[in-house]
Amino acid sequence: ERKQKEQEAMHAQQQKSYYKDLHEQKLKEWEYDHTVRRNIRTLIQKLPDVLPADFHWKPIPLTKLVNDADLKKGYYKAVRIVHPDKSQGRGDAIENQVICDYVFQALEQAFNTKFG
């Protein structure tokens, strides 16, 4: 039984690595404008470009992200969807978990840059 769990864990890790490689280019294009990291407003606005369609993310218009209070609301709304614990808890496929993890980290960095 222990050996089977180790094999399952190794298989899951291989899948994560595969999907990370598969989506890395698209995710980096979302996070960066050439070599410059995009700001939190832009990342939230461009979430539909990277989130899986079955997440049914309703885009937040830029007009709802103008002031800092609304921007924080938009950030927390996004984080509720992409937080790695939420993704696992929903039973998302490994591919979606990899995307959520990347998106969460990028949003968190951009948020901390703005409000840190």
C-alpha positions, -999 to +999 in steps of 0.1 A: +000+000+000+028+024+008+045+017-025+012+024-043+009+058-026+044+066-035+037+057-072+005+078-072+024+108-057+052+104-083+026+102-111+008+133-098+042+152-097+049+141-133+015+154-144+021+187-126+054+191-143+039+182-177+011+208-173+034+234-160+055+231-191+025+230-213+010+262-200+041+281-190+043+302-221+006+313-219+009+320-182+041+341-186+025+361-214-004+368-191+019+378-162+046+397-181+046+424-208+079+414-224+102+414-193+081+437-171+056+422-147+021+435-153+003+454-125-025+439-104-053+457-124-041+443-157-037+407-143-072+407-129-087+421-160-069+395-182-078+365-160-102+351-187-071+347-209-057+320-185-084+306-164-101+273-176-135+279-192-152+257-166-144+282-139-170+305-153-150+336-143-170+367-149-145+394-161-142+425-139-143+456-161-114+481-156-139+507-144-145+484-114-108+483-106-099+520-107-098+529-070-078+509-044-109+497-025-125+482-056-091+468-067-087+450-034-123+436-038-114+423-073-082+408-060-099+389-032-126+377-056-099+363-079-080+347-050-111+329-038-112+312-072-075+304-077-062+298-042-044+264-044-063+251-013-096+260-029-086+243-062-077+211-044-108+213-022-130+215-053-113+185-067-100+203-097-080+183-123-043+185-118-040+207-149-064+233-134-045+231-100-013+239-118-029+270-135-045+281-102-012+278-084+007+299-110-021+325-112-024+328-074+014+334-070+014+360-097-016+378-083-001+377-048+032+392-060+014+419-080-008+427-050+021+429-026+040+452-050+010+476-051-001+474-015+028+456+003 
